[in-house]
């Protein structure tokens, strides 16, 4: 689904501390995407199918080393004893924050509003230049 961002989705940090802090980090991440989309002449962004498959493989391999995978029926395993863990993140809360900050755009597919992805560069002038503002602001 293009341009779809979610709080508290699959493999979320459910058991890792303050949900408000985590949701704040996710909001910052989503805002970075909104800025990129709105200033980059981007029509839509979708997660790359290969990235999804690789992430799921990584996550389930990591979770095999954790208590979350142990043989008990639980909501985070779709109410099954040996079900896939769908709720827990594969790493620490600090790891999650750093991953969000890394902003890996290479894991996404972009559709642009025009045929040329560099249209966002406009006419080659900045707003300062267009308005005739002080162009020597950087000279001391």
N, C-alpha and C positions, 0 to 999 in steps of 0.2 A: 504494500500500500504506500503510494508516494507521500512524502512530506508528513509522515506519521511519527510522532514522538510520544512517549508514554512514561509516566511515573509508575514505579512499583510493578514493572513487568516481570517476565520470566527471569529466573536466576538473579533475583533482586536481593539486596542485603537485609533480609527479613530478621535474621537472628543476630545482628551485629551492633546494636547500639541505637542511638537516637535517630529515628526515622526523619525527624525534621531537618537535621543537618544533612542527611543523605539526599533528601528531596531538594534542599537548597542547592547542593552540588549538581543535581540533575537539571534543575532550572537553569543554572549557569551554562551547562552543556547545551541545553536546548536553545538558549538565547544566542550562543555562538553560532549554532546552525541557522537560526533565523536571520542573524546579521549576514552570514555568508550567502544565504539564498537571496536576501533582499538587495544586497550590493553586488552580487555576482551575475545578475541577469539569468538566474537559474529558475527554470520552471518547476522542476521536481527532483527529488533525491530519493533513491531507494537503496536499501541494503543489498549488497552483492550476494547472490545465492551461494557462491563459493565461500565467502566470508562467514555466512551463517553456518554452513556445514562444518567449516574448520573450527569456529567458535564452539559449536555443540560438542565436537569431538574433544577439544581441549577441556571444556568444562566437565564432561562426564569422566574423562580420565583423571582429572584433578580430584573430583569428588569421591573417587574410589578410595582415596587415602584418608577420608574423613569419617567422622561418626555419623554423618547424615545418611550414609549409605547402608548402615547396619540393618539387620533383619528385623524390622518392626514396622507395623502398619502406621502410616502417618499422612497427614494432610499434605505435606510437602513432597510426597511420593504418590500423589493422586489416590490416596487411601489404599495403597497396596503395600504388601510386605517387601517385595523386591522390585518395586516400580522405579522409574527414572526420577531422580531428584529434579524437580522443576522450579523450586522456589529459592534455593540457596545459591549465593555467588561463590565462584571458585577462586577464593582468595580472601585476604584480610580487608578490613574497612579502609585502611590506608592505601592498600593496593588498588582498591576500587576508585578512590579519589584520584590517584595518580593516573590511572587508565583514562578516566573521564577528562583529565587535563591534557592528555596527549593528543586528542582530537584527530583521530586517524581517518582522514577523508578518503584515503585510498581503498577503504572497505565499502565504498558506496558508488553507485552509478548516478550520473548527473544527466538531466535533460535540460537543455538551455532554451531560452525564449527565442533565440535566433540561431542561424546556422553557424555563426562564428562565436566561439566561447570567449573571445576577447572583446566582445562588444561592450562589456561592463567598463572598459577603459574610456568610453565616451569619446570626446573630441580632442583629447590630449592635453586639456587644460584643467587646472584645479578650480574650485569654487572661488578661492582667493583671486586668481587671475581673471576670472570672468567678471567679478565685482570691482576689479581695479583696486583692490586692497593693498596694503603695505607688503610688497613682494620681497623686501629686504629684511624681514622680521628676524631672520637668523643671523644677520650681521651685527656684531656688537661694536 
